Amino acid sequence: MLVWLLWGVMIVGMLWVLLSELPAGVEARMPFPYMIALIPFLWVPLVACAVVAGIIHAWGPMCCLLGVALSASTRRIAYWGTDPHPRRERRTTVTAHDAPRETSRETDSTARGTSRETSPAVSADVAAEPPSSLTLMTLNCRYGRADADAIAREARTRGVDVLALQEATDDLLARLDAAGIADLLPYRQSGESKATDNGGFNVILSHIEPDAAVPRAIDIPAADVPSITLPMAGGRDVTFASAHPKSPMRGCREWSAGIIGLGGLAKAASKEDHAVAVVLGDLNSSTEHPSFRALLKAGFRDASLTQAQGPNLTFPRWLKWPRIELDHILATRGADFTDVASFEIPETDHLALTARITVRA
């Protein structure tokens, strides 16, 4: 009887793992998104059952259970794989932090399309050359409750050049301004706040003056995706977008469509010479989800995957284990990532994620 039970566990585990192989969008049915997110942890009960099978000398179930356990961990193993796009030698250029900081001021809300956008006074103080590398940071702020002082402190300590926030609120931005964020990142573009936003609006802040900024870079069924375009070395225009597709509990169809829809940013970048698109945010998905893999196939590369030093698990903050990876920094071809890391910010349920991006000439 116990042997049959072990075979049953193996079959259930195998079917569970196979959910990750569904076509993109087909997994957008409850409870599939949540089951798929838990696949990396299936090895725990599967190995436990394999041990039991070994004790009773049921070698067939034992081997099959171990095989399914290994397949459940396959996509996590990919985080230690080899980057298929090796980094080239980089030339040294002036970075964003070589230029003195300025204080922001409010601009006319009709000038750039959002009432929460700020920019500094015009100055002749410009970097001698566009930077080749920038430090990026993204954070889900949990309905605007994240510790603004901690965000500003970490951004300053880590030399952040571009900061993407999700689930932001006007109150959070006011607290960030009080904490001095505008001295570090004086340029700001927010999405328009709407009643249908998933936890708050998205915002992106920059140390470098953008060549362009829009409150909605692409239409997806979620909070607006604001973006800024910065000039970088090699004549590259790099567009940075802050994104937050809906969670499955807010609508499975919208969740999948939002993730896949972000691929339009990669397609737009591919039509322009020397253009690079970068997406930062809580994408409510991981490599186990077919919808997220479809986003990568659209032309994006994931910072943690390409660094090949293990995953950066970002949710939930209050658990050391088990955590899942929901927050990502993605870029199209023409850029490389280093120094990818996650760390805690108080009063939010996600870890912050940082990475250094370097564009290729």
KESELUM-995007 format. One record per atom (N, C-alpha, C): x, y, z. Coordinates in steps of 0.001 Angstrom, whole numbers, padded with zeros to 6 digits, always signed. Layout:
N
XYZ/...
# end
This chain:
361
+000828-001212+000000/+000000+000000+000000/+000866+001266+000000/+001926+001236+000817/+002817+002388+000894/+003513+002623-000442/+003850+001562-001133/+004508+001703-002435/+003590+002417-003421/+002313+002029-003426/+001360+002688-004323/+001195+004159-003971/+001225+004471-002687/+001140+005870-002261/+002337+006657-002768/+003524+006063-002721/+004726+006738-003216/+004648+006957-004719/+004125+005950-005442/+003932+006135-006879/+002949+007287-007140/+001900+007369-006323/+000919+008449-006469/+001533+009818-006245/+002399+009934-005229/+003091+011196-004973/+003973+011569-006161/+004643+010573-006728/+005508+010830-007875/+004700+011356-009066/+003549+010741-009327/+002717+011157-010463/+002180+012564-010254/+001704+012851-009049/+001215+014208-008749/+002343+015224-008923/+003534+014893-008412/+004678+015797-008549/+005048+016019-010003/+005012+014974-010814/+005356+015085-012236/+004356+015981-012961/+003061+015792-012690/+002035+016621-013328/+002166+018074-012885/+002514+018267-011624/+002697+019616-011093/+003844+020323-011825/+004947+019626-011980/+006101+020207-012670/+005752+020523-014129/+004955+019672-014737/+004600+019869-016145/+003728+021100-016366/+003121+021631-015314/+002361+022876-015458/+003249+023996-015998/+004528+023935-015668/+005463+024959-016123/+005700+024898-017624/+005309+023804-018259/+005531+023633-019697/+004296+023971-020522/+003248+024468-019883/+002061+024877-020626/+002413+026036-021564/+001690+026200-022672/+001923+027370-023526/+001663+028660-022757/+002399+029696-023084/+002245+030986-022412/+000802+031460-022519/+000236+031839-021395/-001144+032307-021343/-002107+031225-020917/-001803+029972-021230/-002691+028878-020840/-002658+028670-019323/-001538+029053-018683/-001432+028885-017227/-002206+029952-016466/-002884+030849-017200/-003609+031952-016558/-004978+031504-016066/-004978+030485-015233/-006203+029978-014611/-005870+029603-013178/-006696+030061-012255/-006440+029718-010854/-006601+028209-010662/-005741+027587-009837/-004640+028169-009060/-003285+027981-009730/-003262+027775-011063/-002020+027421-011753/-000866+028394-011492/-001070+029738-011533/+000079+030628-011313/+000764+030399-009966/-000045+030125-008932/+000529+029915-007603/+001178+028539-007501/+000565+027542-008107/+001176+026212-008108/+002516+026231-008837/+002565+026934-009960/+003811+027011-010726/+004890+027732-009922/+004499+028768-009184/+005476+029508-008380/+006106+028626-007303/+005388+027590-006875/+005887+026716-005804/+006704+025537-006327/+006817+025386-007632/+007553+024247-008203/+008981+024129-007663/+009744+025242-007485/+011119+025078-006993/+011222+024441-005610/+010101+024377-004869/+010139+023811-003519/+009585+022385-003472/+009141+021849-004611/+008592+020499-004627/+009639+019447-004287/+010917+019784-004476/+011949+018800-004193/+011916+018354-002726/+011414+019217-001840/+011431+018872-000405/+010542+017657-000126/+009230+017693-000453/+008433+016478-000201/+008834+015306-001086/+009293+015599-002311/+009676+014507-003206/+010901+013754-002683/+011896+014494-002207/+013092+013839-001651/+012738+013095-000369/+011848+013696+000442/+011425+013017+001670/+010763+011679+001344/+009914+011683+000325/+009265+010432-000081/+010281+009455-000678/+011289+009972-001385/+012330+009102-001936/+013111+008422-000818/+013343+009142+000269/+014033+008542+001424/+013201+007393+001994/+011889+007636+002126/+011004+006579+002621/+011051+005376+001681/+011022+005662+000363/+011082+004569-000613/+012380+003789-000478/+013491+004484-000222/+014765+003792-000038/+014767+002931+001203/+014137+003401+002266/+014103+002628+003521/+013359+001317+003347/+012289+001345+002525/+011506+000113+002333/+011959-000642+001077/+013109-000195+000492/+013702-000863-000666/+012791-000832-001897/+012004+000233-002030/+011170+000409-003227/+011980+001236-004215/+012876+000588-004939/+013867+001305-005730/+013244+002015-006943/+012219+001426-007513/+011571+002072-008650/+010977+003430-008281/+010073+003491-007279/+009543+004785-006854/+010634+005745-006393/+011656+005220-005727/+012719+006087-005236/+013410+006808-006389/+013786+006070-007423/+014480+006694-008556/+013587+007691-009275/+012316+007326-009444/+011391+008236-010129/+011146+009506-009306/+010999+009357-008013/+010809+010526-007146/+012015+011459-007207/+013209+010899-007205/+014409+011729-007295/+014495+012416-008655/+014079+011718-009700/+014090+012325-011033/+013142+013501-011133/+011937+013364-010563/+010972+014466-010579/+011480+015618-009708/+012102+015281-008570/+012661+016320-007706/+013718+017133-008444/+014552+016440-009235/+015578+017139-010007/+014942+018027-011071/+013907+017531-011738/+013259+018334-012773/+012560+019552-012186/+012102+019447-010940/+011462+020594-010291/+012455+021715-010021/+013720+021366-009946/+014756+022355-009639/+015506+022828-010881/+015116+022345-012049/+015877+022621-013269/+016037+024100-013538/+014963+024868-013426/+015042+026288-013773/+015850+027067-012733/+015847+026622-011498/+016728+027248-010503/+018190+026966-010847/+018465+025778-011318/+019838+025429-011686/+020342+026358-012790/+019423+026815-013652/+019816+027693-014760/+020446+028991-014271/+020172+029389-013024/+020753+030612-012484/+022253+030485-012224/+022762+029272-012271/+024209+029067-012149/+024811+028675-013482/+024050+028853-014566/+024522+028479-015889/+025492+029490-016444/+025837+029307-017703/+026790+030183-018374/+026050+031221-019186/+026433+032476-019041/+025839+033550-019827/+026174+033327-021302/+025157+033158-022155/+025435+032935-023579/+025938+034171-024299/+025955+035314-023608/+026416+036559-024224/+027555+037123-023384/+028782+036641-023544/+029892+037088-022712/+030113+038579-022826/+030530+039157-021698/+030770+040596-021670/+032047+040930-022418/+031970+042029-023167/+033148+042492-023895/+033934+043472-023037/+035129+043736-023486/+035940+044725-022788/+035262+046077-022877/+035213+046804-021774/+034506+048071-021735/+035486+049223-021646/+035203+050300-022313/+036039+051476-022184/+035568+052297-020996/+036467+053048-020404/+036138+053853-019235/+035557+055184-019668/+034409+055524-019096/+033767+056795-019398/+033328+057455-018108/+032900+058695-018233/+032377+059406-017075/+031035+058813-016709/+030823+058479-015443/+029549+057925-015006/+028661+059029-014473/+027418+058635-014227/+026447+059631-013772/+026880+060277-012473/+027573+059551-011626/+027923+060091-010318/+029132+061011-010358/+029728+061207-011535/+030804+062180-011645/+030269+063597-011751/+028985+063736-012040/+028394+065073-012172/+027801+065518-010851/+027941+066806-010474/+027369+067293-009226/+025854+067157-009231/+025270+067020-008028/+023837+066880-007874/+023152+068239-007881/+021850+068212-008223/+021061+069417-008165/+019754+069124-007453/+019096+070137-006985/+017842+069983-006278/+016686+070114-007254/+015650+069306-007067/+014535+069317-007990/+013540+070414-007663/+012742+070733-008652/+011641+071660-008439/+010436+071134-009204/+009244+071557-008818/+008036+071143-009522/+007988+071792-010892/+007522+071014-011892/+007335+071561-013224/+005855+071638-013527/+005526+072352-014553/+004143+072443-014993/+003648+071056-015361/+002528+070634-014771/+002054+069272-014988/+001652+069014-016429/+001378+070050-017185/+001003+069837-018586/+002214+069687-019483/+003398+070022-018993/+004584+070027-019839/+005041+068622-020197/+004897+067653-019267/+005434+066325-019529/+004414+065219-019278/+003175+065581-019009/+002125+064574-018977/+001802+063987-017633/+002388+064464-016535/+002014+063943-015231/+002182+065007-014170/+001294+064982-013195/+001336+065998-012146/+002350+065670-011075/+002955+064469-011131/+003924+064102-010104/+005343+064113-010624/+005572+064692-011777/+006910+064709-012361/+007684+065924-011872/+008962+065741-011560/+009812+066853-011172/+011066+066843-012002/+011698+068012-012137/+012977+068097-012831/+013729+069285-012287/+015071+069280-012350/+015847+070362-011782/+015897+071572-012701/+016326+072673-012132/+016506+073878-012938/+017576+073643-013990/+017463+074358-015112/+018414+074197-016206/+019814+074557-015724/+020787+073741-016095/+022162+073974-015675/+023105+073648-016813/+024192+074361-016880/+025205+074101-017905/+026160+073016-017473/+025947+072513-016234/+026850+071508-015680/+026467+070142-016226/+027129+069681-017261/+026780+068435-017919/+028009+067533-017950/+027794+066230-017814/+028912+065296-017884/+029598+065423-019239/+030925+065278-019243/+031682+065456-020468/+031306+064418-021514/+030863+063283-021085/+030553+062188-022005/+029443+061352-021401/+028513+060826-022200/+027459+059969-021638/+028060+058772-020920/+027439+058316-019846/+027998+057184-019090/+027859+055872-019842/+028757+054957-019570/+028657+053618-020148/+027975+052662-019179/+027980+053022-017891/+027401+052141-016875/+026535+052941-015917/+025487+052299-015427/+024602+052908-014434/+024216+051853-013400/+023981+052299-012172/+023477+051417-011124/+021965+051580-011025/+021263+050455-011092/+019810+050442-011109/+019266+049824-009818/+018064+050246-009436/+017409+049683-008254/+015905+049679-008487/+015251+048602-008047/+013797+048522-008131/+013244+048012-006815/+012028+048477-006476/+011408+048088-005206/+009893+048207-005307/+009190+047160-004863/+007748+047236-004640/+007539+047819-003248/+006786+048908-003158/+006705+049689-001918/+005510+049336-001039/+004779+048293-001365/+003665+047777-000559/+002673+048873-000181/+001902+049286-001153/+000864+050315-000961/+001452+051636-000460/+002714+051906-000796/+003345+053149-000374/+003843+053149+001051/+003868+051998+001712/+004260+051939+003128/+005764+051797+003337/+006537+051556+002296/+007976+051320+002450/+008651+052487+003161/+009700+052185+003895/+010446+053183+004671/+011197+054113+003716/+010713+055343+003596/+011301+056300+002643/+012734+056651+003020/+013009+056788+004308/+014382+057103+004737/+015342+055989+004332/+014894+054739+004468/+015745+053602+004102/+015971+053560+002593/+014933+053857+001815/+015087+053876+000359/+016120+054915-000043/+015976+056135+000498/+016914+057208+000158/+018328+056863+000621/+018446+056290+001802/+019771+055944+002330/+020441+054875+001478/+019706+053821+001122/+020287+052758+000308/+020636+053264-001087/+019775+054102-001651/+020060+054647-002979/+021334+055478-002963/+021510+056236-001898/+022710+057072-001787/+023946+056202-001544/+023851+055260-000631/+024994+054408-000289/+025444+053555-001467/+024491+053068-002232/+024795+052175-003342/+025053+052914-004653/+024957+054238-004634/+025227+055019-005825/+024227+054777-006936/+022944+054701-006583/+021907+054397-007562/+021722+055568-008528/+021688+055248-009810/+021467+056251-010858/+020027+056260-011358/+019385+055093-011356/+017999+054976-011802/+017253+054125-010782/+016156+054674-010259/+015358+053995-009233/+013943+053812-009741/+013471+052573-009762/+012093+052262-010166/+011309+051815-008939/+010149+052416-008747/+009294+052075-007613/+007941+051612-008130/+007392+050602-007456/+006038+050149-007750/+005200+050264-006473/+003880+050321-006660/+002953+050548-005549/+003331+051809-004788/+003631+052853-005531/+003952+054143-004930/+002674+054938-004697/+002757+055914-003796/+001647+056815-003502/+002193+058230-003398/+001297+059206-003442/+001733+060593-003276/+002390+060800-001915/+001853+060129-000895/+002436+060257+000444/+003858+059720+000478/+004104+058585-000197/+005458+058033-000233/+006411+058997-000930/+005981+059582-002047/+006850+060518-002757/+007162+061737-001897/+006179+062186-001124/+006423+063319-000227/+007446+062944+000840/+007340+061728+001371/+008309+061287+002378/+009698+061097+001767/+009750+060626+000530/+011033+060492-000152/+011671+061858-000377/+010867+062840-000758/+011395+064186-000947/+011927+064742+000370/+011197+064474+001463/+011657+064929+002781/+012963+064239+003165/+013160+063000+002668/+014391+062253+002972/+015540+062655+002058/+015289+063571+001112/+016354+064085+000263/+016578+063329-001019/+015579+062568-001479/+015787+061775-002696/+016042+062658-003910/+015463+063870-003906/+015608+064745-005072/+017039+065254-005237/+017804+065294-004165/+019210+065686-004271/+020014+064619-005003/+019573+063377-004876/+020272+062251-005500/+019722+061954-006891/+018393+061953-006999/+017713+061580-008240/+016682+062660-008572/+017110+063748-009181/+016236+064914-009346/+015198+064798-010459/+015343+063828-011363/+014403+063712-012477/+013431+062574-012200/+012146+062810-012454/+011123+061861-012036/+010011+061769-013075/+009575+060546-013326/+008403+060330-014188/+007498+059289-013547/+006247+059644-013369/+005272+058743-012765/+004200+058368-013766/+003572+057242-013511/+002366+056902-014229/+001191+057643-013610/+000128+057769-014351/-001066+058422-013816/-001747+057497-012807/-002133+058054-011666/-002816+057273-010643/-004253+057004-011068/-004667+055717-010981/-006013+055330-011366/-006604+054402-010309/-007926+054370-010253/-008602+053515-009276/-008305+052043-009532/-007965+051697-010758/-007703+050302-011115/-006238+049898-010914/-005405+050811-010413/-003998+050465-010168/-003907+049314-009173/-002892+048484-009344/-002694+047345-008452/-001751+047718-007316/-002301+048377-006303/-001535+048721-005106/-000944+050109-005111/-001014+050819-006218/-000432+052156-006328/+000124+052360-007726/+000658+053540-007990/+001208+053811-009317/+002699+053495-009356/+003243+053453-010560/+004667+053214-010766/+005366+054543-011009/+006622+054607-010624/+007411+055824-010819/+008854+055429-011091/+009557+056261-011863/+010973+056022-012134/+011719+057330-011950/+012834+057275-011238/+013632+058452-010918/+015038+058279-011477/+015670+059404-011842/+016972+059329-012489/+017888+060449-012016/+019183+060144-012009/+020190+061163-011749/+020505+061971-012997/+020333+061346-014162/+020664+061983-015439/+019401+062565-016052/+019532+063725-016671/+018378+064331-017332/+017959+063482-018520/+016692+063070-018586/+016226+062231-019701/+016124+063022-021003/+016337+062314-022106/+016039+062879-023421/+014542+062865-023673/+013845+061906-023047/+012401+061790-023200/+011838+061095-021968/+010576+061365-021689/+009901+060729-020561/+008407+060682-020853/+007798+059536-020578/+006362+059389-020806/+005736+058670-019617/+004489+058986-019278/+003830+058317-018151/+003353+056913-018472/+003240+056577-019779/+002772+055240-020156/+003501+054820-021422/+004523+053978-021243/+005344+053553-022376/+004663+052478-023199/+003767+051723-022572/+003062+050649-023267/+001777+050366-022513/+000752+049955-023224/-000533+049647-022602/-000576+048191-022164/-000712+047969-020855/-000963+046633-020322/-002085+046772-019300/-002814+045684-018992/-003925+045768-018042/-003436+045834-016597/-002778+046924-016254/-002226+047120-014914/-001918+048604-014760/-001224+048968-013691/-000815+050356-013491/+000048+050818-014665/-000030+052123-014983/+000762+052679-016078/+002239+052329-015930/+002900+052170-017072/+004333+051836-017116/+005086+053095-017545/+005530+053937-016598/+006271+055143-016981/+007683+054794-017432/+008242+055625-018308/+009594+055360-018785/+010347+056662-019007/+011662+056549-018941/+012555+057649-019288/+013597+057107-020248/+014076+057943-021144/+015119+057553-022081/+016366+058373-021803/+017475+057683-021530/+018725+058344-021177/+019768+058122-022267/+020579+059145-022552/+021690+058968-023487/+022841+058256-022790/+023403+057238-023439/+024525+056514-022865/+025624+056360-023907/+026741+055816-023480/+027926+055730-024334/+027637+054949-025611/+028415+055224-026628/+028264+054535-027892/+027073+055000-028696/+026523+056155-028325/+025361+056659-029039/+024091+055885-028774/+024067+055125-027697/+022890+054319-027381/+021854+055132-026598/+020605+054992-026980/+019487+055530-026215/+018894+054377-025425/+018898+054498-024100/+018419+053422-023242/+017137+053875-022553/+016068+053137-022763/+014775+053456-022154/+014566+052570-020934/+014328+053196-019795/+014104+052494-018535/+012631+052620-018159/+011979+051497-017879/+010556+051498-017554/+010317+050801-016219/+009413+051349-015419/+009009+050754-014150/+007668+050055-014355/+007632+048746-014099/+006442+047960-014438/+005977+047103-013271/+004667+046864-013243/+004076+046034-012197/+002793+045377-012720/+002927+044268-013472/+001722+043548-013902/+000895+043121-012694/-000398+042956-012911/-001280+042562-011819/-000907+041183-011289/-001214+040951-010024/-001034+039623-009453/-002186+038741-009918/-002012+037416-009908/-003089+036530-010366/-004398+036720-009615/-004322+037063-008331/-005557+037229-007557/-006379+038432-008031/-005758+039345-008756/-006478+040497-009310/-007013+040209-010712/-006786+039002-011182/-007273+038600-012496/-006214+037831-013249/-006413+036532-013408/-005397+035691-014055/-005136+036109-015494/-006186+036415-016230/-006012+036814-017626/-005188+038090-017719/-005535+039076-016871/-004801+040340-016870/-003356+040137-016425/-003144+039240-015458/-001786+038929-014980/-000912+038459-016142/-001364+037455-016864/-000582+036909-017973/-000422+037929-019096/-001524+038619-019450/-001460+039594-020540/-000506+040737-020213/-000447+041137-018943/+000457+042212-018553/+001917+041815-018691/+002239+040596-018270/+003624+040119-018371/+004042+040007-019834/+003226+039315-020617/+003555+039112-022027/+003583+040446-022768/+002666+041356-022400/+002563+042639-023083/+003803+043499-022964/+004574+043329-021897/+005797+044109-021740/+006816+043791-022840/+006634+042683-023513/+007523+042349-024621/+007466+043367-025736/+006396+044158-025776/+006309+045207-026785/+007414+046235-026660/+007943+046423-025453/+009054+047362-025263/+010316+046835-025947/+010524+045525-025883/+011681+044931-026573/+011524+045044-028084/+010327+044820-028571/+010093+044901-030020/+010288+046324-030521/+009859+047309-029715/+010042+048705-030113/+011516+049064-030164/+012302+048576-029177/+013735+048869-029155/+014452+048233-030334/+013991+047053-030749/+014661+046342-031838/+014508+047070-033173/+013537+047971-033275/+013297+048698-034528/+014176+049936-034659/+014899+050276-033582/+015725+051471-033608/+017193+051094-033452/+018039+051761-034198/+019484+051523-034099/+020002+051958-032737/+020818+051115-032111/+021493+051433-030856/+020528+051712-029709/+019293+051241-029805/+018334+051427-028717/+018331+050197-027816/+018216+050444-026521/+018133+049371-025530/+016927+049653-024641/+016154+048637-024355/+015019+048761-023438/+015334+048011-022154/+015028+048638-021018/+015256+048036-019712/+013943+048091-018929/+013532+046966-018382/+012330+046892-017553/+012748+046538-016140/+012294+047337-015182/+012567+047092-013770/+011229+046984-013049/+011101+046012-012156/+009871+045995-011387/+009495+044655-010816/+008367+044692-010123/+007737+043497-009589/+006891+042921-010718/+007393+041884-011357/+006712+041311-012514/+005790+040154-012129/+005660+039897-010819/+004723+038885-010323/+004865+037547-011043/+006094+037187-011375/+006331+035938-012094/+007808+035572-012003/+008082+034317-012312/+009458+033811-012263/+009715+032958-013498/+010911+032408-013584/+011269+031628-014764/+010418+030371-014910/+009756+029936-013842/+008870+028784-013948/+007605+029105-014746/+007218+030374-014797/+005971+030752-015459/+006162+030879-016977/+005361+030187-017773/+005467+030309-019233/+005297+031748-019721/+004442+032530-019067/+004248+033920-019507/+005528+034733-019346/+006277+034493-018268/+007535+035210-018081/+008567+034768-019105/+008605+033490-019416/+009556+033014-020419/+009208+033570-021801/+007911+033780-022051/+007510+034410-023314/+008024+035850-023371/+008046+036533-022227/+008595+037884-022171/+010084+037872-022498/+010808+036901-021972/+012233+036788-022295/+012438+036492-023780/+011590+035639-024336/+011716+035303-025757/+011437+036507-026652/+010702+037487-026131/+010421+038695-026914/+011678+039525-027136/+012763+039218-026381/+014018+039932-026602/+014708+040415-025349/+014181+040063-024172/+014793+040512-022920/+015722+039454-022343/+016698+039927-021564/+017586+039061-020805/+017475+039460-019346/+017400+038466-018469/+017213+038695-017036/+018568+038884-016352/+018671+039918-015507/+019950+040242-014869/+020490+039088-014039/+019644+038468-013220/+020117+037379-012364/+020538+036168-013179/+019787+035859-014225/+020139+034719-015066/+021467+034933-015777/+021670+036120-016326/+022891+036355-017101/+024114+036482-016197/+023939+036920-014955/+025079+036994-014048/+025546+035600-013651/+024599+034639-013610/+024920+033223-013361/+025605+032996-012019/+025123+033702-010997/+025646+033506-009647/+024533+033152-008671/+023454+032596-009190/+022329+032201-008355/+021186+033190-008446/+019964+032747-008072/+018803+033623-008130/+018828+034650-007010/+018125+035757-007230/+017917+036759-006188/+016449+036711-005792/+016163+035995-004742/+014790+035741-004317/+014289+036941-003517/+013131+037459-003885/+012726+038771-003377/+011400+038800-002629/+010689+037670-002521/+009386+037703-001852/+009133+036374-001147/+008604+036424+000089/+008318+037607+000917/+009533+038018+001745/+009603+039269+002086/+010761+039804+002799/+010944+039146+004158/+009846+038846+004863/+009956+038403+006249/+010345+036929+006386/+010442+036205+005286/+010884+034816+005334/+012255+034681+004687/+013187+034049+005386/+014476+033743+004765/+014329+032597+003773/+013431+031670+004095/+013124+030544+003218/+011749+030027+003576/+010893+029667+002641/+011126+029756+001194/+010779+031137+000632/+011574+031598-000284/+011293+032825-001023/+011203+032504-002508/+010473+033349-003245/+010388+033212-004690/+010884+034495-005339/+011210+034400-006598/+011711+035564-007329/+010571+036191-008126/+010128+037367-007690/+009086+038103-008399/+009609+039393-009025/+010679+039933-008470/+011225+041212-008931/+012383+040957-009886/+012408+041721-010972/+013381+041473-012035/+013910+042782-012602/+015102+042684-013181/+015654+043742-014029/+016016+043075-015351/+015394+043541-016417/+015565+042945-017738/+016123+043975-018697/+016862+043523-019692/+017365+044423-020738/+017428+043690-022064/+017268+044430-023131/+017423+043854-024461/+018919+043783-024792/+019224+043201-025945/+020629+043046-026347/+021301+044413-026488/+022589+044408-026220/+023338+045651-026258/+023762+046117-024889/+023385+045346-023855/+023743+045720-022486/+024074+044467-021688/+024922+044627-020682/+025310+043527-019799/+025059+043923-018352/+024887+042903-017500/+024632+043133-016080/+025764+042588-015216/+026052+043298-014142/+026958+042829-013092/+026388+043294-011756/+026967+042795-010676/+026641+043247-009315/+025152+043181-009019/+024510+042100-009434/+023086+041923-009142/+022943+041452-007700/+022087+042109-006938/+021935+041763-005526/+020559+042199-005031/+020077+041533-003987/+018828+041915-003345/+019111+042231-001874/+018271+043087-001288/+018462+043478+000108/+017145+043992+000670/+017056+044064+001983/+015811+044405+002657/+015623+045903+002811/+014379+046332+002642/+013916+047671+002976/+012759+047485+003959/+012787+048121+005121/+011699+047924+006093/+010340+048370+005566/+009292+047773+006131/+007894+048146+005909/+007347+047782+004535/+008040+046944+003787/+007478+046429+002544/+007659+044927+002507/+006893+044254+001647/+006924+042795+001620/+007880+042232+000575/+008507+043099-000206/+009480+042672-001210/+010882+043138-000819/+011880+042418-001277/+013244+042910-001192/+013500+043844-002370/+014403+044781-002170/+014852+045617-003280/+015842+044816-004113/+015943+045163-005402/+016875+044500-006313/+017717+045550-007004/+019024+045337-007038/+019923+046262-007718/+020773+045524-008745/+021266+046254-009708/+022175+045707-010725/+022929+046842-011373/+024106+046543-011874/+024883+047493-012654/+024718+047135-014127/+024292+048088-014926/+024120+047834-016357/+025199+048584-017130/+025809+047909-018078/+026844+048491-018933/+026445+048278-020379/+026400+049359-021141/+026035+049242-022549/+027283+048972-023371/+027089+048237-024467/+028184+047930-025369/+028253+048993-026440/+029448+049352-026796/+029639+050371-027835/+029192+049842-029172/
# end
